[in-house]
Amino acid sequence: MSKQLEFRSARYAQALKREIETLSHNRQLRIVHVCGTHEDTISQYGIRSLLPESMHLVAGPGCPVCVCAAEDVDMAIALARQGHIVTTFGDMVRVPSTDSSLAKERTKGADVRVVYGTNDAVEIARKNPNKQVVFVGVGFETTAPTIGLELLRSPPPNFSILTSLKVIPPAMDLLVNIEGFAVDGFITPGHVSAIIGSNAFQSFAERRHVPCVAAGFEPLDVLEAIRMIALQISEGRAVSENEYTRVVRPEGNITAQRVLSQTFRIGDAPWRGLGIIKKSGYFIKRKYRAHDARLRFDFPDTESVDILPGCRCHEVILGMVDPVDCKLFGNRCTPENPYGPCMVGHEGTCRIRHENSGA
């Protein structure tokens, strides 16, 4: 049996299903994940249908473009309107903001380009020495090292970065602090854990007494992580464990962590619809301020609007409502014409649910 088929074995899935049922004892449990790729696996393979009715698997703030604050998108739009070359990842172009999007600005003549990585944006800057080139850097701990690496490589003087980089653990803290929103366990994101390590969640698990398990992205990875969480709960334990041992190490990727510490500082950051979360963002260190778009350019004094009227993306991001609870879902808001950010990216909960619902 191939490795891929092994991780999708119906026989193993049924065995895990039975064990989860035994361990849960029909207790009301809420298990939260904070990764769009996990939600894609969960929705695509119908994992929720395998769980006991008393167990609720909730999608939290795991989509980087969804949690990108409107003020950050508005800054990128302002740079495009000023005539600079704005580069970013594909999903980011279509994210709606206060009154526009980078895609709309491009239809009006702005030079907005989709790139696959920061190095592509640096190359554009080298080829256009008479233009200012800005890379809009969006992502979590997984993406941030690749962006920081370009700062270490001495990019050209006409290149700068507008950061909207987020740190996951503080968002998990936010979730457990929401009144009435009980969290019994966290499936921690495999990609993020590969960088910061499964040990990075240990103090959180102990302090909040909430089991955490780093998981991979195959169906059996997710089911095994749920089983491990249920086992911890049944035994009265709360630690950070690692299901994704074929990729994630307890200490993480030390080289990537070194890049992060050299190029970024951690500060309070805005999350779309969630407000300011303390110590939840990566910002460019003063040493590299010559490439910090926030310092290099002037921005209009505008009042950004995170959540447009009728949109419930902030509640979806927090896992407080299901996408289908939003009246706009599949009607006014679709992947082809997104009204809210959760319908844009491939990691957005609304888009994933729409694509797997036949809507």
C-alpha positions in Angstrom: 0.0 0.0 0.0 1.4 3.4 -0.9 2.0 5.9 1.9 -0.8 8.2 0.5 -3.3 5.4 0.5 -2.2 4.3 4.0 -3.0 7.7 5.3 -6.5 7.5 3.7 -7.3 3.9 4.7 -11.0 3.5 5.4 -10.3 0.5 7.7 -7.9 2.5 9.8 -10.3 5.5 9.8 -13.1 3.2 11.2 -10.8 1.9 13.9 -9.9 5.4 15.0 -13.6 6.4 14.9 -14.4 3.6 17.3 -11.6 4.5 19.6 -12.6 8.2 19.6 -16.1 7.2 20.5 -14.9 5.1 23.4 -12.6 7.8 24.8 -15.1 10.6 24.5 -17.8 8.8 26.6 -20.4 11.0 24.9 -19.0 14.1 26.6 -19.7 17.4 25.0 -16.3 18.3 23.6 -15.2 21.2 21.4 -11.9 20.7 19.5 -10.6 23.7 17.6 -8.1 23.8 14.8 -6.3 26.9 13.6 -5.3 25.9 10.1 -7.1 26.4 6.7 -5.4 23.3 5.3 -6.8 21.2 8.1 -10.2 22.6 7.4 -9.8 21.6 3.8 -9.0 18.0 4.8 -11.8 17.9 7.3 -14.4 19.1 4.8 -13.1 17.2 1.8 -13.1 13.9 3.6 -16.2 14.3 5.7 -14.3 13.9 9.0 -17.0 15.6 11.0 -19.5 12.9 10.0 -17.2 10.3 11.6 -17.2 11.9 15.0 -19.7 11.4 17.8 -22.5 13.9 17.9 -21.2 15.2 21.2 -17.9 16.2 19.6 -17.7 19.5 17.8 -14.7 20.2 15.5 -14.4 23.9 15.0 -12.4 26.0 12.5 -10.6 28.9 14.1 -8.4 31.8 12.7 -6.2 29.7 10.5 -6.4 31.5 7.1 -3.7 34.2 6.7 -5.5 36.4 4.1 -8.8 36.1 6.1 -7.2 37.6 9.2 -5.3 40.3 7.3 -6.7 43.5 8.8 -8.5 45.9 6.4 -6.0 48.7 7.4 -3.1 46.6 6.0 -5.0 45.9 2.7 -5.9 49.6 2.5 -2.2 50.5 2.9 -1.4 48.2 0.0 -4.2 49.8 -2.1 -2.8 53.2 -1.3 0.6 52.2 -2.6 -0.9 50.9 -5.8 -2.8 54.2 -6.3 0.4 56.1 -5.7 1.9 54.4 -8.8 4.2 51.9 -7.1 4.5 48.3 -8.2 2.7 46.2 -5.7 3.4 42.5 -5.5 1.8 39.8 -3.4 0.5 36.2 -3.3 -2.5 35.3 -5.5 -5.2 35.1 -2.9 -4.3 38.5 -1.4 -5.1 40.3 -4.7 -8.9 39.5 -4.3 -9.3 40.2 -0.6 -12.0 42.9 -0.2 -11.2 45.9 2.0 -12.9 49.1 3.0 -13.9 50.2 -0.5 -11.8 48.3 -3.0 -9.3 45.4 -3.5 -5.9 45.1 -5.2 -7.7 43.3 -8.1 -10.1 46.2 -8.6 -7.2 48.7 -8.5 -5.5 46.6 -11.2 -8.5 46.9 -13.5 -8.1 50.7 -13.1 -4.5 50.6 -14.3 -2.5 50.0 -11.1 0.6 47.8 -11.4 -0.4 44.9 -9.2 1.5 41.7 -9.8 1.0 38.1 -8.4 4.3 36.4 -7.3 5.0 33.0 -5.9 7.5 34.3 -3.3 9.4 37.2 -2.0 12.4 36.4 -4.2 10.2 37.0 -7.3 9.3 40.5 -6.0 13.0 41.2 -5.4 13.8 40.2 -9.0 11.0 42.6 -10.2 12.7 45.4 -8.2 16.1 44.6 -9.8 14.5 44.8 -13.3 12.7 48.1 -12.5 15.3 50.2 -10.7 13.4 53.5 -11.4 10.2 52.2 -9.7 9.4 51.4 -6.1 8.5 47.8 -5.6 6.5 46.7 -2.6 5.9 43.1 -1.5 2.8 42.7 0.6 3.9 39.9 3.0 1.0 38.0 4.5 1.1 34.7 6.5 2.0 33.0 9.7 5.2 31.6 11.2 5.5 29.4 8.1 5.8 32.2 5.6 7.6 34.8 7.7 11.1 33.1 7.5 11.0 33.1 3.6 10.3 36.9 3.8 12.9 37.6 6.4 15.5 35.7 4.4 15.3 38.2 1.6 16.1 41.0 4.0 19.3 39.1 5.0 20.3 38.9 1.3 20.5 42.7 0.9 17.7 43.5 -1.6 17.9 46.5 -3.9 17.1 50.0 -2.4 13.9 50.3 -4.4 12.4 47.2 -2.7 10.3 47.2 0.5 8.0 45.0 2.4 4.5 45.7 3.8 4.2 43.1 6.5 0.9 41.5 7.7 2.5 38.5 9.4 0.8 36.9 12.3 1.8 34.7 15.3 -0.6 31.8 16.0 -0.3 31.1 19.8 -1.7 34.5 20.9 -4.8 33.9 18.8 -5.3 30.6 20.6 -5.1 32.5 23.8 -7.8 34.8 22.5 -10.1 31.9 21.8 -9.9 30.4 25.2 -10.7 33.8 26.8 -14.0 34.2 24.9 -16.8 33.9 27.5 -19.0 30.9 26.8 -16.7 29.5 24.1 -15.2 26.4 25.8 -12.1 24.9 24.1 -11.4 21.3 25.2 -8.4 20.8 22.8 -6.5 22.3 20.0 -5.2 20.6 16.8 -2.2 22.8 16.2 -1.2 23.6 12.6 1.4 21.3 11.1 3.1 23.9 8.9 3.5 26.3 11.8 4.6 23.6 14.1 7.3 22.6 11.6 8.8 26.0 12.1 8.3 26.8 15.8 8.2 23.2 17.1 5.6 21.2 19.0 7.3 22.3 22.2 6.2 25.9 21.5 2.7 25.1 22.6 3.7 23.3 25.8 3.4 26.3 28.1 0.1 27.2 26.6 -1.3 23.7 27.1 -0.1 23.7 30.7 -1.2 27.2 31.6 -4.7 26.9 30.0 -5.0 23.2 30.8 -6.0 22.5 27.2 -4.5 19.5 25.3 -2.6 20.4 22.0 -1.6 18.1 19.2 0.3 19.0 16.1 -1.2 17.2 13.2 -0.4 16.5 9.5 -2.8 17.0 6.7 -4.0 13.6 5.6 -7.4 12.3 6.9 -5.8 9.8 9.3 -3.5 12.5 10.6 -6.5 14.6 11.7 -8.4 11.6 13.2 -5.3 10.4 15.1 -4.8 14.0 16.5 -8.4 13.9 17.7 -7.9 10.5 19.3 -4.8 11.8 21.0 -6.7 14.8 22.4 -9.5 12.7 23.5 -7.0 10.4 25.3 -5.4 13.3 27.1 -8.9 14.5 28.2 -9.9 11.1 29.5 -6.6 10.9 31.4 -6.8 14.4 32.8 -3.7 15.5 31.0 -3.0 18.7 29.1 0.3 18.8 27.2 1.6 19.5 23.7 2.0 16.3 21.7 3.2 15.7 18.1 1.2 13.5 15.7 3.1 14.8 12.7 6.4 13.2 13.6 7.5 12.7 10.0 7.8 16.5 9.6 7.6 18.3 13.0 10.3 18.1 15.6 9.8 19.2 19.2 12.3 22.0 18.8 11.2 23.0 15.3 13.3 24.4 12.5 16.2 26.2 14.3 17.5 27.8 11.1 14.1 29.3 10.3 13.8 30.5 13.9 17.2 32.2 13.6 16.0 34.1 10.5 12.9 35.2 12.3 14.9 36.5 15.3 17.3 38.4 13.1 14.8 40.2 10.9 11.6 40.6 12.9 10.4 41.8 16.2 7.1 40.7 17.8 4.5 43.4 18.5 0.8 43.9 19.0 -1.0 43.4 15.7 -4.5 43.9 14.2 -6.5 40.8 13.1 -9.5 41.4 10.8 -12.6 41.5 12.9 -10.8 40.5 16.0 -9.1 43.7 17.0 -5.6 44.1 18.3 -4.1 40.9 19.7 -1.0 41.5 21.9 2.3 40.1 20.7 0.7 38.5 17.7 2.5 40.1 14.8 6.0 40.1 13.1 7.3 43.6 12.3 10.5 44.4 10.5 13.4 45.2 12.8 14.9 48.7 12.9 18.1 47.5 11.3 16.1 46.9 8.1 13.9 50.0 8.2 15.1 51.1 4.8 13.0 48.2 3.4 10.0 48.7 5.7 7.1 50.1 3.6 5.3 51.3 6.7 8.2 53.7 7.3 9.1 54.6 3.7 5.8 55.8 2.4 3.1 58.2 3.4 -0.4 56.8 3.7 -3.7 58.7 3.7 -5.5 59.1 7.1 -8.5 56.8 6.4 -10.8 54.9 8.7 -10.6 51.2 7.6 -13.6 48.9 7.8 -12.8 45.3 8.7 -16.2 43.8 8.4 -18.7 45.1 5.7 -22.4 45.3 6.6 -24.0 41.9 6.8 -20.8 40.0 6.7 -20.1 37.5 9.5 -16.5 36.7 8.7 -15.3 37.8 12.1 -17.6 35.2 13.8 -16.6 32.5 11.3 -12.9 33.3 12.0 -13.5 32.9 15.7 -15.4 29.6 15.1 -18.5 31.1 16.7 -20.8 30.5 13.7 -20.7 28.1 10.8 -20.4 29.7 7.3 -23.9 28.5 6.3 -25.3 30.6 9.2 -24.4 33.7 7.2 -27.2 34.9 5.0 -24.7 36.1 2.4 -23.1 32.6 2.1 -23.5 31.3 -1.5 -25.7 34.2 -2.4 -24.2 37.6 -2.3 -20.8 36.1 -1.3 -19.3 33.4 -3.5 -15.7 32.5 -4.5 -16.2 34.2 -7.9 -17.5 37.4 -6.1 -16.3 37.4 -2.5 -18.0 39.9 -0.2 -16.0 38.8 2.9 -12.3 37.7 3.2 -13.2 34.1 4.3 -14.6 33.4 0.8 -11.4 34.4 -1.0 -8.5 32.2 -0.2 -8.1 28.4 -0.5 -7.7 28.3 3.2 -10.8 30.4 4.0 -13.4 28.5 5.9 -16.3 29.9 3.8 -14.7 29.1 0.5 -13.7 25.5 1.7 -17.3 24.9 2.9 -18.7 26.3 -0.3 -16.5 24.1 -2.5 -17.4 21.0 -0.6 -21.1 21.7 -0.2 -22.1 21.7 -3.8 -23.5 25.2 -3.3 
